[in-house]
Amino acid sequence: MAILAPPDSHHYKAAEGWLEIGLAHEAVAEWDRLSPAARRLPRALDLRWRISAALLDWDHGVEVGEQMVALDPDSASGWLRLSFALRRSAGGGLQRAWDALRPAADQFPEEETVPYNLACYATQLGRPDEGWEWFLRALVITSNSAGLRRVGLGDSDLQPLWHRIRGLR
């Protein structure tokens, strides 16, 4: 991970602090003080994405997610951030989120969040059997299947699958 030198390190920490206490607009102002080089670092982009999410600025979240994927395509984080924002952005939706995340399933076969999110997208797209298969794939990957089942039973995206999830042991 690249080291941020002062003053970038101070601006980064301040932006994180503002975000942690729920003051996302102040976090943006502090993030904007980062140097252009620091703004291109993966962790700075991830922070900017989290700020956009806190502001419910999904269109900007898509832009940042695209930058994350372009900068570091070997990190699942960018793919997940991009699809999450696409689902909620003005020009996005479930299908666009699915299309953006589906390639990541092959690229990151050990990342349980990818098949879990694909399970949510498929189920909400009216493909519950496909959603179930993705949920089962996430269960195989996870080190905490009981926890993942609890999460699934609390996720309204997976409500059509709740009876199946309850039947798992």
C-alpha positions, 0 to 999 in steps of 0.5 A: 500500500502506498504511503501518504506523506503529509499533508496528504496523510492529514487530509486523508485522516481528516476526511475519514474522521468526518465520514466516521462522525456522519459529516460527509460534506466535510469529508468531501471538502477534506478529500478535495484537499488531497494532491492529484497523485494521492487522489489516484491511490486505491485507498483514497478512491475507496474513501471517496466512494464511501463518502459518495455512498454516505451522500447517496450520490450514486452517480458519482459512486459509479464514476469512482467505482469505474476508476477503482476497477481501471486502476486496480482490476485485480481487486474485488473491491472496485468491482463490488463498489461499482456494481453497488453504485450502478444498482442505485444510480440514475442510469443504472439498475439491477441489470447493469449492476449484474452485468458489471459484477458478473465477470468478477465471479470468475476473476475472484472465485474466493471472494464470497461477497461477489456471489452473494451480491449476484444472488441478490441481483438475480433474485431481484431480477426475477431469477430465484433459482439462479439466485439460489445457486449464487447463494449456495456458491457464497456459502461454499466459499465462506468461513462462516456459513451460519453467519452468512445464512443469518445475513441472507435471512435479514436481506430483503433482496433474498426474501424469495429465498428465505424458505430455502435458506431456513431449510439449510443446516 
